[in-house]
Amino acid sequence: MKILLVDDDQELCELLVRYLQREGIEVDQVHTGADGLRQAFTYPYDAMVLDVMMPGMTGLEVLTELRKKSQLPVVMLTAKGDEMDRIVGLEIGADDYLPKPCNPRELIARLRAVFRRAQSEPTTKNSDVIRIDELEIDHSQHHVLKNNELLELTVTEYNILNTLVSHLGTVVEKNQLAEEAMSRSLTLFDRSLDMHLSNLRKKLGVHDDGQARIKTIRGVGYMYVTAQA
């Protein structure tokens, strides 16, 4: 795995680089948002670790520009207790987040999880292309079309949709959805899955009758709902 670390705290970067390299992860580091964006567009990486609070171009601004051209998996580092940055980051396309100061072991676990999601084989094996209502899910390309127009889904959003569709007609429990789509269990007060689902719902839109495509079964989980005949 090769990652790009973008953080203006050079001392922290050196610590993380040493730890990541010991785990066999190749790391490039830069210390400004502009350099991080330029590097991400120039060289191939498996994931990016991106600090939110940087002088000049912030991590949120970097992510906004990145998502215009790339679905590179991103784990954001946010200030401890700053829930708003986490929510905004997930809304604009972060795949996961960790509060600073972060535990290097936890960072590696999150990186490996987003990497597995990006590289994972589709859950539905019987066809490379699944068509449901106006949606076309192409497993070979890992993309989704709606009425023949490409939806700009993140890796996590794609995997959530694919998981729900693979269990069509049944409710997927919240923890099961997190494990299958995000490759990790949810922790206490973890709202990341909720934010990914909210973003996915917005991008999918509703059926002609106004019914949501992803239904919340309160206290249980979620299910994909097809259009009424």
Buried (B, 14 or more C-beta within 10 A) or exposed (E): BEBBBBBBBEEBBEEBBEBBEEEEBEBBBBBBBBBBBEBBEEEEBBBBBBBBBBEEBBBBBBBBBBBEEBBBBBBBBBBEEBEEBBBBBBBBBBBBBBBBEBEBEEBBBBBBBBBBBBEBEBBBEEEEEBEBBBBBBBBEEBBBBBEEEEBEBBBBBBBBBBBBBBBEEEBBBBEBBBBBBBBBEBEEEBBBBBBBBBBBBEBBEEBEEEEEBBBBEEEEBBBBBBEEE
